[in-house]
Amino acid sequence: MSGDRRAVTARRRSGNDRAQTPIDFAVGASVFLLMLGFVIAFVPTVFDPFAGAATASPALSDRVAAGLVGDFLVASPTEPAVLSPACTAAYFEGDEGNATLAGAAGCPTGVTNDTAAEFGIDDDVLVVVHSMGEADPVGNASTVSFDTEYGTRTIELRRSTSDPVRVDRGGVSVSQRLVSIDGTQYRLTVWVW
Amino acid sequence: MTVPDDDRAQAHTLEAFAAAILIVAGLTFALQATAVTPLSASTSNQHLENQQRAVANDLLETSAANGDLEAALLRWDPEDETFTDSRSPSYFTGGGPPNGFGAALNESFGDRRIAFNVHIRHGPDNEAETTLVSMGAPSDNAVTATRTVVVTDDANLTAPGHENTTLRALSDGTADGEFYATDAGTGAIYDRLEVRIVVWQL
């Protein structure tokens, strides 16, 4: 008799007295599913080739460098990296460029536009032409004299969309090209941040 | 007193944490077991390779534009048949040749611990190859850039002591020695030389 009653009690407890089991199951399942979701979201980024910096992708600075050296500043698209002195002067004079020089030399339209806007970038862009062995190119742009229709211009080959205070910190993507101006070789470096 | 099986309290939560740790450990192991992913800061980073290829192409273009490239190709001693002024071997191994093209090579690559080989292909189908600079066997992540340079029959050699020798004089036997490429034909063009730079991070 007493054995029967214990069995009944046990059966009833197993039916109703489950303590925190449903809450426990909900918490456990959600922890597991969150973890699974995170892992599935993370795995593709491991194989993403250009996922270096969070703010500016290396592809952005590379696009600006390729556009400048292959199209905007060149004398002829068949000779990339050989810069046209007139268009280079027009691009680098001041931080806005010189539309008069660009017009007189027949440079591609957009040379004097804002660099970031011209390439459709929301970030800031700094372009510096410097000597090939320069260790600190941000502050050491080359200064070159150009003979133009409007007299000789001596121009520091540096143009930026804003004060480049953050260039030395993280989140900057950098691309480089080799260019020649009047037969002299320089390095052109583009920062996007 | 016996505890019934169903009084398991937070067992499922613990189980979920255990499962999560297993998955993360699996992922960590997989990442560690893979030597290099594109995210790793390494010499095989795709962005670095793109940059090196762009700089190598630009170097060839700019050197060809200001004449340095052709001068470097013609820096050949026809009597000793060498680029290196009768030293052995006949090509450079520690850097670029001692002229404008070599200085540009050293400044853009050598000074930045990037090794480079320069080969010249010539002949009717560009099947013959002469080495100008050889720094060893390229790594798996080497990139190449090529450019074709046309040299004419009346081009002068630039090697010291042979500045007055033209390619025409070498091919018709007026001057002693031999150029590494052969005359392509009777026209004014001597040959088309394909310059190939192979660049890799040391």
Boltz contact constraints between the chains, C-beta under 6 A:
constraints:
  - contact:
      token1: [A, 13]
      token2: [B, 4]
      max_distance: 6.0
  - contact:
      token1: [A, 14]
      token2: [B, 4]
      max_distance: 6.0
  - contact:
      token1: [A, 14]
      token2: [B, 6]
      max_distance: 6.0
  - contact:
      token1: [A, 18]
      token2: [B, 6]
      max_distance: 6.0
  - contact:
      token1: [A, 19]
      token2: [B, 7]
      max_distance: 6.0
  - contact:
      token1: [A, 19]
      token2: [B, 9]
      max_distance: 6.0
  - contact:
      token1: [A, 20]
      token2: [B, 9]
      max_distance: 6.0
  - contact:
      token1: [A, 24]
      token2: [B, 10]
      max_distance: 6.0
  - contact:
      token1: [A, 24]
      token2: [B, 12]
      max_distance: 6.0
  - contact:
      token1: [A, 24]
      token2: [B, 13]
      max_distance: 6.0
  - contact:
      token1: [A, 25]
      token2: [B, 12]
      max_distance: 6.0
  - contact:
      token1: [A, 27]
      token2: [B, 13]
      max_distance: 6.0
  - contact:
      token1: [A, 28]
      token2: [B, 12]
      max_distance: 6.0
  - contact:
      token1: [A, 28]
      token2: [B, 13]
      max_distance: 6.0
  - contact:
      token1: [A, 28]
      token2: [B, 15]
      max_distance: 6.0
  - contact:
      token1: [A, 28]
      token2: [B, 16]
      max_distance: 6.0
  - contact:
      token1: [A, 31]
      token2: [B, 16]
      max_distance: 6.0
  - contact:
      token1: [A, 32]
      token2: [B, 16]
      max_distance: 6.0
  - contact:
      token1: [A, 32]
      token2: [B, 19]
      max_distance: 6.0
  - contact:
      token1: [A, 35]
      token2: [B, 20]
      max_distance: 6.0
  - contact:
      token1: [A, 35]
      token2: [B, 23]
      max_distance: 6.0
  - contact:
      token1: [A, 39]
      token2: [B, 23]
      max_distance: 6.0
  - contact:
      token1: [A, 39]
      token2: [B, 27]
      max_distance: 6.0
  - contact:
      token1: [A, 46]
      token2: [B, 37]
      max_distance: 6.0
  - contact:
      token1: [A, 49]
      token2: [B, 38]
      max_distance: 6.0
  - contact:
      token1: [A, 49]
      token2: [B, 46]
      max_distance: 6.0
  - contact:
      token1: [A, 58]
      token2: [B, 47]
      max_distance: 6.0
  - contact:
      token1: [A, 80]
      token2: [B, 61]
      max_distance: 6.0
  - contact:
      token1: [A, 81]
      token2: [B, 58]
      max_distance: 6.0
  - contact:
      token1: [A, 81]
      token2: [B, 61]
      max_distance: 6.0
  - contact:
      token1: [A, 81]
      token2: [B, 62]
      max_distance: 6.0
  - contact:
      token1: [A, 82]
      token2: [B, 65]
      max_distance: 6.0
  - contact:
      token1: [A, 132]
      token2: [B, 107]
      max_distance: 6.0
  - contact:
      token1: [A, 132]
      token2: [B, 108]
      max_distance: 6.0
  - contact:
      token1: [A, 133]
      token2: [B, 107]
      max_distance: 6.0
  - contact:
      token1: [A, 176]
      token2: [B, 51]
      max_distance: 6.0
  - contact:
      token1: [A, 177]
      token2: [B, 54]
      max_distance: 6.0
  - contact:
      token1: [A, 177]
      token2: [B, 58]
      max_distance: 6.0
  - contact:
      token1: [A, 178]
      token2: [B, 55]
      max_distance: 6.0
  - contact:
      token1: [A, 178]
      token2: [B, 58]
      max_distance: 6.0
  - contact:
      token1: [A, 178]
      token2: [B, 59]
      max_distance: 6.0
  - contact:
      token1: [A, 178]
      token2: [B, 62]
      max_distance: 6.0
  - contact:
      token1: [A, 178]
      token2: [B, 108]
      max_distance: 6.0
  - contact:
      token1: [A, 180]
      token2: [B, 62]
      max_distance: 6.0
  - contact:
      token1: [A, 180]
      token2: [B, 65]
      max_distance: 6.0
  - contact:
      token1: [A, 180]
      token2: [B, 66]
      max_distance: 6.0
  - contact:
      token1: [A, 183]
      token2: [B, 66]
      max_distance: 6.0
  - contact:
      token1: [A, 185]
      token2: [B, 62]
      max_distance: 6.0
  - contact:
      token1: [A, 185]
      token2: [B, 104]
      max_distance: 6.0
